[in-house]
Amino acid sequence: MPMFSDGISETELPGDSIITTDVVVVGSGPAGASAALLLSTLGVDTIMITKYRWTANTPRAHITNQRTMEIFRDLGIEDQVLADATEHALVGDTVFCTSISGEEIGRIHTWGTRPDREADYRLASPCLTVDIPQTYLEPILVRNATQRGAQTRFSTEYLSHVQDDDGVSVQVLDRLTGQQYSIRAKYLIGADGARSKVAADIELPFEGAMDIAGSMNITFKADISHLVAHRPSVLYWVIQPGSNTGGIGAGLVRMVRPWNEWLVVWGYDISEEPPVIDRPAAVQIVRNLLGAPDLEVEITGTSLWGNNEMYATRLHQGRVFCAGDAIHRHPPSNGLGSNTSVQDSYNLAWKIAAVLKGHAAPSLLETYSSERAPVAERIVKRANKSSREFIDIFQALGVLEAKNEAEMAAAIEERKANTPAGAAKRAALVRAMDLKNYEFNAHGVELGQHYTSAAVISDGTQLPVPARDADLYYEMSTVPGAHLPHAWVGDSVQRQALMDLAPYGRWTLLTGIAGEAWKDVAAQVGKSLGIPLETVVIGPGREVADLYYDWAKLREVSESGVLLVRPDKHIAWRAMDLPEIPEDELRRVLVSLLGRG
């Protein structure tokens, strides 16, 4: 049997050839490319295929939140992403207007850029939200995945698969040569988008509907810095006649590159014939939204797409898993799409690696659905609700009944009047604009993902009742299932985030000086179970100190207690104090978590 130098073998069969690998990933978008990167980082043989000749050709997803930036930090590519991103300080002065050069209705500090919210965001994570269009992010993910060992095959289309007790046979098509061939893998990941063929083939159960509204994207180049640089943001929302027909709640002018590369989103009635968006039509829509009738515009692309409200209630079938838009389909509101896609893969990849390496039983893979399906449901519902909440601004302005542009302009103008009607309109606008915080500052939705599954062992406690709105505010906790809180630790020379102490390639115990016994215990248990397990003791005079004494306030266990952190930074188990026989307790816990009981 010939063996390639990278570990992929090829077996010649009569009239055919079969390539073998551990995992086949279908799709090179945020979910697929991050899955390939994560798996290859963990030393898992992976083939990533995509039917396209290269990565995304339109900017599409762009908001990259803190949790996703933490994953990129964990993977060692944070600096590469930041080099191509629009920095945090420029993403947040979101404007609502009648056109970019027209009447400004109001602004919202978004993505944690308001001073009081900036504190929430900085306390929660070592990373901040940035803007990086999909056209820039995907090449970073694909390049690093390939450099770390993944085989990346463009112009290669998934056709079908057959799975059995030992693996999955994936039939693919080379779109350049027309040749069909088979790849034999242990597992298959379908990250092939909202029209996922893999999800359809394994008959994943879905709730919701597709194509509930029509939208169009128009990308263009024009320097409009004189209209926007003084109020920097990635989003400018436009209220004009027709802006509440289809679409994502209102007209949108979105920055791709500051301040000369842009994307607009405009809606259409999906129940009627799709509009023809030729160059003259595209130029006119852009000029209308900008309020610049004579502006020279370079149209770089157009596309039509449908808004969806659909999520899968189970994310896998046997050895086949789906991730990303294949399992959660929704409008871009809240900027959750690509972020949740990367986070799906972060949850799944370490589990597949653990099973392939014999660290865990296959039952661990069942926890992917139980942990991520609730996340899919939550973000689909949140994104669609945010899109619908634009109606409150239209109602506050009194423009829903306007029959033409003149009537709409008059209704908007009335908010300036020193009259009871004007005062009522201004008060309604305050409430309507405040409601949009649920789209643009939903910190709890972005970071507050708590898992309940067989890969988490409860200690009988529940997450504390939120002191503030659970969608808007993220509250850190070490209750099993929660994400590891953020604190700065280190020594007099180096400062590290707590998450840096628990890298993706291992399980980690965090304890204090009174819990130093955990260090020997973990070494013994890790060796006997054959799993990567390390203990980090935090305290003065040790390798890692609690620099600001924040960790002592956040850990919620005594100094002799311990947190067991999974590779994906979620708390798998905690002990409030050092047990009488810690070795037996830790062994029992890990055997249960890994399905090896």
C-alpha positions in Angstrom: 0.0 0.0 0.0 1.7 3.2 -1.1 1.9 5.9 1.6 2.3 9.6 1.0 4.7 11.4 3.2 1.9 13.3 5.1 0.2 10.1 6.2 -2.5 9.8 3.6 -2.5 6.4 1.9 -3.9 5.4 -1.4 -5.2 1.9 -2.2 -5.6 0.9 -5.8 -8.9 -0.9 -6.6 -10.1 -2.2 -9.9 -11.0 0.8 -12.0 -11.0 3.1 -9.0 -8.9 4.5 -6.2 -9.7 5.3 -2.6 -7.9 7.9 -0.5 -8.0 7.4 3.2 -7.8 10.0 6.0 -9.2 10.5 9.5 -11.6 13.3 8.8 -13.2 14.8 5.6 -14.4 18.4 6.0 -16.8 19.6 3.3 -16.6 23.4 3.0 -13.9 26.0 3.5 -16.0 28.7 5.1 -15.6 29.8 8.7 -16.9 26.5 10.1 -15.0 24.2 7.6 -11.7 26.0 7.5 -11.6 26.4 11.3 -12.5 22.7 11.7 -9.6 21.8 9.4 -7.3 24.2 11.3 -8.3 22.8 14.7 -8.0 19.2 13.6 -4.6 19.6 11.9 -3.3 21.5 15.0 -4.2 18.5 17.1 -2.4 16.2 14.6 -5.5 14.7 13.0 -5.2 13.7 9.3 -7.7 15.9 7.6 -8.9 16.5 4.0 -10.9 19.7 3.4 -12.8 19.9 0.1 -14.7 22.7 -1.4 -16.5 22.9 -4.8 -15.3 26.4 -5.3 -12.0 27.4 -6.8 -11.0 29.6 -3.9 -12.3 31.1 -0.6 -15.2 33.5 -0.3 -15.5 36.0 -3.2 -17.7 38.4 -1.3 -17.2 40.0 2.1 -20.3 38.4 3.7 -19.6 37.8 7.5 -17.4 40.4 9.2 -18.1 41.0 12.9 -15.6 38.8 14.8 -16.5 38.7 18.5 -14.4 38.1 21.6 -15.1 34.4 21.9 -14.0 33.8 18.3 -10.9 36.0 18.8 -10.1 33.9 21.9 -10.1 30.8 19.7 -7.8 32.5 17.2 -5.6 33.4 20.1 -5.6 29.8 21.3 -4.6 28.7 17.8 -1.8 31.2 17.6 -3.2 33.2 14.7 -4.7 36.2 16.6 -1.9 38.5 15.3 -2.6 37.5 11.7 -6.3 38.2 12.1 -5.7 41.6 13.7 -3.3 42.6 10.9 -6.1 42.3 8.4 -9.0 43.5 10.6 -10.5 46.9 11.2 -9.6 47.7 14.8 -12.1 47.7 17.6 -12.1 51.5 18.0 -13.5 52.0 14.5 -16.4 49.5 14.6 -18.9 51.1 16.8 -20.5 54.4 16.1 -23.5 52.8 14.3 -25.6 55.5 12.6 -29.3 55.6 11.7 -30.1 58.1 8.9 -32.3 58.9 5.9 -29.1 58.5 3.7 -25.4 58.7 4.5 -25.4 62.4 3.5 -28.9 63.1 4.7 -30.7 63.4 8.0 -29.1 61.6 10.9 -31.8 60.1 13.2 -29.4 58.9 15.9 -26.3 56.8 16.8 -25.6 53.8 19.0 -22.3 52.8 20.5 -22.1 49.2 19.4 -19.9 46.1 19.9 -18.9 47.3 23.4 -17.6 50.7 22.4 -19.7 52.8 24.8 -17.4 53.6 27.8 -19.5 51.8 30.4 -19.9 48.7 28.1 -16.2 48.8 27.1 -15.4 47.9 30.8 -17.8 44.9 30.5 -16.0 43.7 27.4 -12.5 44.3 28.6 -13.2 42.5 31.9 -14.7 39.5 30.1 -11.9 38.6 27.7 -8.3 39.3 26.7 -9.6 40.0 23.2 -11.9 42.6 21.7 -14.4 42.6 18.9 -13.0 43.5 15.5 -14.2 43.6 11.9 -12.6 41.3 9.4 -14.6 40.5 6.2 -14.9 36.8 5.2 -12.8 37.5 2.1 -9.8 38.3 4.5 -10.5 35.7 7.3 -11.0 32.6 5.2 -7.6 32.7 3.5 -5.9 33.0 7.0 -7.8 29.9 8.2 -7.2 27.9 5.1 -3.5 28.8 4.9 -2.8 27.9 8.5 -4.8 24.7 8.2 -2.8 23.6 5.2 0.5 24.6 6.7 -0.3 22.5 9.7 -1.0 19.4 7.6 -4.5 19.5 6.3 -5.0 18.5 2.6 -7.0 21.3 1.0 -8.7 20.5 -2.3 -10.5 23.2 -4.2 -12.8 22.6 -7.2 -13.8 19.3 -5.4 -17.5 18.7 -4.9 -19.1 16.5 -2.3 -21.6 14.2 -4.0 -22.7 11.6 -1.4 -21.5 9.3 1.4 -22.1 6.0 2.9 -21.2 5.3 6.5 -20.8 2.0 8.4 -19.5 0.9 11.8 -15.9 1.6 10.9 -16.0 4.8 8.9 -17.5 6.9 6.1 -16.9 6.6 2.3 -17.3 10.0 0.7 -17.8 10.3 -3.0 -16.5 13.5 -4.5 -16.1 15.1 -8.0 -13.1 16.8 -9.3 -14.8 19.7 -11.1 -11.8 20.3 -13.3 -11.3 16.8 -14.7 -14.8 15.5 -14.2 -13.3 12.5 -12.4 -15.2 11.0 -9.5 -13.4 9.3 -6.6 -13.9 8.1 -3.1 -12.3 9.2 0.2 -12.5 6.8 3.1 -12.5 8.6 6.5 -13.3 7.9 10.1 -15.6 10.9 10.3 -17.2 13.5 8.0 -18.0 17.1 8.8 -20.5 18.9 6.7 -19.7 22.6 6.8 -21.3 23.3 3.4 -23.6 26.2 4.2 -27.3 27.0 4.5 -28.2 24.7 1.6 -26.1 21.9 3.1 -26.2 18.7 1.1 -24.5 16.8 3.9 -27.3 17.9 6.4 -29.9 16.8 3.9 -28.2 13.4 3.3 -28.3 12.5 7.0 -31.8 14.0 7.3 -31.0 16.3 10.2 -34.3 17.5 11.9 -34.9 21.2 11.6 -37.3 23.7 13.0 -38.2 27.0 11.3 -38.4 28.1 7.7 -36.1 29.2 4.8 -36.4 32.2 2.6 -38.8 34.2 4.7 -37.6 37.5 3.2 -35.6 38.7 0.2 -32.3 40.6 0.3 -29.7 41.8 -2.1 -26.0 42.6 -1.6 -24.2 45.1 -3.8 -20.5 45.6 -3.3 -18.9 48.8 -4.5 -15.9 51.1 -4.2 -16.2 54.8 -3.6 -14.3 57.1 -1.2 -17.0 58.5 1.1 -14.6 59.3 4.0 -16.0 62.9 4.1 -19.4 61.4 5.1 -18.3 58.8 7.6 -14.8 59.1 9.0 -16.0 61.5 11.8 -18.5 58.9 13.0 -16.6 55.7 12.3 -18.5 52.4 12.2 -19.0 49.3 10.2 -22.8 49.8 9.9 -24.9 52.7 8.7 -28.7 52.0 8.7 -30.8 53.9 6.2 -34.6 54.5 6.4 -36.1 55.3 3.0 -39.2 54.3 1.2 -39.1 50.5 0.7 -36.4 50.0 3.4 -38.8 47.8 5.5 -39.7 45.6 2.6 -37.9 42.3 2.9 -34.3 42.7 3.8 -32.9 42.7 7.3 -35.0 45.4 8.9 -33.7 48.6 7.1 -31.4 49.6 4.3 -27.7 49.0 5.2 -24.5 50.6 4.1 -21.7 48.4 5.5 -18.0 49.2 5.6 -15.7 46.6 4.1 -12.5 48.6 4.2 -12.4 52.1 5.7 -13.5 54.2 4.0 -13.6 53.3 0.3 -14.9 49.8 0.0 -18.5 49.1 0.9 -21.4 46.7 0.8 -25.1 47.6 0.8 -28.0 45.4 1.7 -31.5 46.3 0.3 -34.6 44.2 0.5 -37.2 43.0 -1.9 -40.5 41.1 -1.8 -39.6 37.5 -1.9 -43.1 36.5 -2.9 -42.7 38.3 -6.3 -40.3 37.8 -9.1 -36.7 38.4 -8.1 -35.5 41.9 -9.2 -32.9 42.3 -12.0 -29.9 44.0 -10.5 -27.9 45.2 -13.5 -25.2 47.8 -13.2 -27.5 50.9 -13.7 -29.9 49.5 -11.0 -27.1 48.8 -8.6 -25.6 52.2 -9.1 -29.0 53.8 -8.4 -29.6 51.9 -5.2 -26.1 52.8 -3.9 -26.6 56.5 -4.8 -30.0 56.5 -3.1 -28.6 55.0 0.1 -25.7 57.4 0.1 -27.7 60.4 -0.8 -25.2 61.2 -3.5 -27.0 61.3 -6.9 -23.9 62.1 -8.9 -21.3 60.0 -7.1 -19.0 57.9 -9.3 -19.4 54.3 -8.1 -17.5 51.2 -9.1 -19.8 48.2 -8.7 -17.8 45.1 -7.8 -20.6 42.6 -7.4 -24.3 41.8 -6.8 -26.2 38.9 -5.4 -29.7 38.0 -4.2 -30.2 35.9 -1.0 -33.0 34.8 1.3 -33.3 35.4 5.0 -33.8 32.2 7.0 -35.0 31.3 10.4 -34.1 27.7 10.8 -32.0 25.6 13.2 -31.2 21.9 13.6 -32.3 20.1 16.7 -29.7 17.4 16.3 -26.4 18.1 14.7 -25.0 14.6 13.7 -26.0 11.2 12.6 -23.5 8.4 13.4 -20.1 9.4 12.1 -21.3 12.5 10.2 -21.5 15.9 11.8 -22.6 19.3 10.6 -21.5 22.7 11.6 -21.9 26.4 10.8 -24.7 27.6 8.5 -25.6 24.0 7.8 -27.2 23.9 11.3 -28.1 27.5 12.1 -29.6 29.6 9.3 -30.5 33.3 10.0 -29.9 36.9 8.9 -26.6 38.6 9.8 -28.2 40.6 12.7 -26.1 40.5 15.9 -23.1 39.3 13.9 -23.4 35.8 15.2 -23.1 33.6 12.1 -19.4 33.1 11.4 -18.7 33.4 15.1 -21.0 30.6 16.0 -19.6 28.6 13.1 -16.0 28.8 14.3 -17.2 28.0 17.9 -19.1 24.9 16.6 -15.8 23.5 15.2 -14.0 24.4 18.4 -16.4 22.3 20.3 -16.3 19.4 17.9 -12.6 19.1 16.8 -11.1 18.2 20.2 -13.7 15.6 20.8 -13.0 13.9 17.5 -9.3 14.0 18.2 -9.8 12.5 21.7 -11.8 9.6 20.2 -9.3 9.0 17.4 -6.4 9.0 19.8 -8.1 6.6 22.2 -8.5 9.1 25.0 -12.3 9.0 24.9 -15.0 6.6 23.9 -17.1 7.5 20.9 -20.0 8.4 23.2 -18.1 11.7 23.8 -19.2 12.8 20.3 -22.8 12.6 21.3 -22.2 15.7 23.5 -21.6 17.9 20.4 -25.4 17.9 19.6 -26.5 18.3 23.2 -24.1 21.3 23.7 -24.3 23.1 20.4 -27.9 22.6 19.3 -29.3 24.9 22.1 -26.7 27.5 20.9 -28.0 27.2 17.3 -31.6 27.7 18.5 -30.7 30.7 20.6 -28.8 32.6 18.0 -31.3 32.0 15.2 -34.1 33.3 17.3 -32.0 36.3 18.6 -30.9 37.3 15.1 -34.4 37.2 13.6 -35.9 39.0 16.6 -33.3 41.7 16.2 -34.1 42.1 12.5 -37.8 42.5 13.4 -37.1 45.1 16.1 -36.3 47.7 13.5 -40.1 48.1 13.2 -40.0 50.0 16.5 -37.9 52.8 14.9 -40.3 53.0 11.9 -43.2 53.2 14.3 -41.5 55.8 16.4 -40.9 57.9 13.4 -44.5 57.4 12.1 -43.3 56.4 8.6 -45.1 53.0 8.2 -48.2 54.6 6.7 -46.2 57.0 4.4 -47.3 56.6 0.8 -44.3 58.3 -0.8 -41.0 59.9 -0.1 -42.5 63.3 0.7 -44.8 61.8 3.4 -42.0 59.9 4.9 -39.8 63.0 5.0 -42.6 64.9 6.7 -43.1 62.2 9.3 -39.4 62.1 10.1 -39.2 65.9 10.2 -42.0 66.0 12.9 -39.6 64.7 15.5 -38.1 68.2 15.6 -41.3 69.9 16.4 -42.0 71.7 19.7 -45.4 70.1 19.8 -47.0 67.2 21.8 -46.7 65.0 18.7 -43.1 65.9 18.3 -42.4 65.2 22.0 -44.1 61.8 21.8 -42.1 61.0 18.7 -38.8 61.9 20.4 -39.7 59.8 23.5 -40.6 56.8 21.3 -37.3 57.1 19.5 -35.4 56.9 22.7 -37.1 53.7 23.5 -36.7 52.3 20.0 -33.0 53.1 19.8 -32.4 51.6 23.2 -34.1 48.4 22.1 -31.4 48.0 19.4 -28.9 47.3 22.1 -30.1 43.8 21.8 -28.7 43.6 18.4 -25.5 45.5 18.8 -24.4 44.9 22.4 -25.8 41.5 23.2 -22.7 40.5 25.2 -24.5 37.7 27.0 -25.6 36.1 23.8 -22.1 36.4 22.4 -20.2 34.9 25.4 -22.8 33.3 27.7 -22.9 29.8 26.3 -23.3 27.3 29.1 -23.2 23.5 28.3 -25.2 20.7 29.9 -24.1 17.3 28.7 -22.3 14.1 29.6 -19.0 16.0 29.1 -19.8 18.2 32.1 -20.2 16.9 35.7 -22.5 19.0 37.8 -21.7 19.8 41.4 -25.3 20.4 42.2 -25.1 24.2 41.8 -26.8 26.2 39.1 -25.7 29.3 37.3 -26.4 32.3 39.5 -29.6 34.3 38.7 -28.3 37.1 36.4 -28.1 40.5 38.2 -28.6 42.1 34.8 -30.3 41.3 31.5 -28.8 37.9 30.4 -28.8 38.8 26.7 -27.1 42.2 27.1 -24.7 41.3 29.9 -22.3 38.4 30.3 -21.6 37.2 33.9 -18.6 35.0 34.5 -18.9 31.8 36.5 -17.1 28.6 37.2 -20.2 26.5 37.6 -19.5 23.4 35.6 -20.6 23.9 31.9 -19.6 27.6 32.0 -16.7 29.1 30.1 -13.5 29.7 32.0 -13.6 33.3 33.3 -11.0 35.8 32.2 -8.4 37.1 34.6 -4.8 38.4 34.0 -2.1 36.3 35.6 1.6 35.8 35.2 4.7 37.2 36.9 6.7 40.4 37.1 7.9 40.0 33.6 5.0 38.5 31.6 1.3 38.9 31.7 -1.0 36.1 30.5 -4.7 35.6 30.2 -6.0 32.7 32.3 -7.1 31.0 29.1 -3.5 30.9 28.0 -2.8 28.4 30.8 -5.3 25.9 29.4 -4.2 25.3 25.7 -6.5 23.5 23.3 -4.3 20.4 23.2 -4.9 19.2 26.7 -7.1 19.1 29.8 -6.0 21.5 32.6 -6.4 21.7 36.3 -6.3 25.1 37.9 -5.7 25.4 41.7 -4.1 27.4 44.4 -1.1 26.9 46.7 -3.2 24.9 49.2 -4.1 22.6 46.3 -0.5 21.8 45.2 -1.3 18.1 45.8 -3.3 18.2 42.6 -0.1 18.5 40.6 1.1 14.9 41.5 -2.4 13.6 41.4 -2.9 14.9 37.9 0.4 13.5 36.7 -0.5 10.0 38.0 -4.0 10.0 36.7 -3.1 11.5 33.3 -0.4 8.9 32.8 -2.6 6.0 33.8 -5.5 7.1 31.5 -3.1 8.1 28.7 -4.5 11.6 28.3 -2.7 15.0 28.2 -3.4 16.6 31.7 -1.5 19.3 33.4 -1.9 21.2 36.7 -1.3 25.0 37.0 -0.8 26.3 40.6 -1.6 30.0 40.9 -0.2 31.9 43.7 2.8 34.0 45.0 6.1 32.4 44.5 4.8 30.0 42.0 5.2 30.0 38.2 1.9 31.9 37.8 0.7 34.6 40.2 -2.7 36.2 40.5 -1.5 39.6 39.4 -4.5 41.7 40.2 -6.1 39.3 42.7 -9.0 39.0 40.3 -8.7 35.2 40.0 -9.2 34.8 43.8 -12.5 36.6 43.4 -13.7 34.7 40.3 -12.7 31.1 41.0 -15.6 30.3 43.4 -13.6 27.4 44.9 -11.3 27.4 47.8 -7.6 27.7 47.4 -7.3 23.9 47.8 -10.2 23.3 45.4 -9.7 22.8 41.6 -11.3 23.5 38.3 -11.0 20.9 35.5 -10.9 22.8 32.2 -11.7 21.1 28.9 -9.6 21.8 25.8 -12.4 24.2 24.6 -12.1 26.3 27.9 -15.4 25.1 29.4 -15.4 24.0 33.0 -15.9 20.2 33.0 -15.9 19.7 36.8 -14.9 21.5 40.0 -14.1 20.5 43.5 -14.7 23.1 46.2 -11.9 21.7 48.4 -9.2 19.1 48.2 -11.0 15.7 48.6 -9.9 13.1 51.1 -8.6 10.9 48.2 -8.1 13.3 45.3 -6.6 10.7 43.0 -9.7 8.5 43.1 -12.0 11.4 42.7 -10.1 12.8 39.7 -9.9 9.4 38.0 -13.6 8.8 38.5 -14.4 12.2 37.0 -12.3 11.8 33.9 -13.4 8.2 33.3 -17.0 9.5 33.3 -16.3 12.6 31.2 -14.5 10.6 28.6 -17.1 7.8 28.4 -14.6 5.2 29.6 -16.6 3.9 32.5 
